[in-house]
């Protein structure tokens, strides 16, 4: 039986597909996640520096172990072009046991050099 919360999905936005792909390749190479889905062409509306902005962005859905979220966040912050990049996560409550097991096997518990 699956123990709720062992895995998480992190949400990260990026300014372009190329930047999202570069981040995703690094994340996978560093064994910080099992999979990164890149969803093109979202529109983000937000307030920054006291004005309303509307930007086209790319959304990344990153499947990882909950224990790796902090390290994943640090990696993304070190490589991301935004001054304040979005990295938020939510724990996975349940799902396909075989897929969740694959996430566990794909994500290294050993720290790698960035």
QUIMO-V665263 format. One record per residue. N is the residue number from 1. RES is the residue in three letters. D_FIRST is the distance of its C-alpha to the first C-alpha in Angstrom with 2 decimals. Layout:
# QUIMO-V665263
((N RES D_FIRST) (N RES D_FIRST))
This chain:
# QUIMO-V665263
((1 UNK 0.00) (2 UNK 3.81) (3 UNK 6.53) (4 UNK 9.34) (5 UNK 12.53) (6 UNK 12.04) (7 UNK 13.97) (8 UNK 17.12) (9 UNK 19.77) (10 UNK 23.30) (11 UNK 26.28) (12 UNK 29.59) (13 UNK 32.90) (14 UNK 35.62) (15 UNK 39.24) (16 UNK 39.20) (17 UNK 37.23) (18 UNK 38.74) (19 UNK 37.61) (20 UNK 34.07) (21 UNK 33.98) (22 UNK 35.40) (23 UNK 32.88) (24 UNK 30.00) (25 UNK 31.40) (26 UNK 31.73) (27 UNK 28.21) (28 UNK 26.80) (29 UNK 29.42) (30 UNK 28.57) (31 UNK 24.84) (32 UNK 24.17) (33 UNK 22.02) (34 UNK 20.60) (35 UNK 22.42) (36 UNK 25.15) (37 UNK 26.16) (38 UNK 29.80) (39 UNK 30.95) (40 UNK 34.76) (41 UNK 37.26) (42 UNK 35.97) (43 UNK 38.51) (44 UNK 38.08) (45 UNK 40.42) (46 UNK 40.60) (47 UNK 43.14) (48 UNK 44.23) (49 UNK 47.49) (50 UNK 48.54) (51 UNK 48.50) (52 UNK 46.27) (53 UNK 45.03) (54 UNK 43.70) (55 UNK 42.31) (56 UNK 40.69) (57 UNK 37.58) (58 UNK 34.66) (59 UNK 31.05) (60 UNK 28.47) (61 UNK 24.72) (62 UNK 23.13) (63 UNK 19.46) (64 UNK 18.71) (65 UNK 16.77) (66 UNK 17.51) (67 UNK 19.23) (68 UNK 21.66) (69 UNK 22.86) (70 UNK 25.89) (71 UNK 26.98) (72 UNK 26.55) (73 UNK 28.67) (74 UNK 31.34) (75 UNK 31.53) (76 UNK 31.99) (77 UNK 34.57) (78 UNK 36.49) (79 UNK 36.77) (80 UNK 36.95) (81 UNK 40.46) (82 UNK 40.02) (83 UNK 41.27) (84 UNK 38.25) (85 UNK 35.39) (86 UNK 32.45) (87 UNK 29.13) (88 UNK 26.65) (89 UNK 22.88) (90 UNK 20.06) (91 UNK 16.43) (92 UNK 13.87) (93 UNK 11.82) (94 UNK 9.68) (95 UNK 10.61) (96 UNK 10.70) (97 UNK 8.05) (98 UNK 11.26) (99 UNK 13.26) (100 UNK 11.22) (101 UNK 11.23) (102 UNK 14.92) (103 UNK 15.57) (104 UNK 14.49) (105 UNK 16.70) (106 UNK 19.48) (107 UNK 19.95) (108 UNK 21.92) (109 UNK 21.46) (110 UNK 25.18) (111 UNK 27.77) (112 UNK 30.19) (113 UNK 33.69) (114 UNK 34.30))
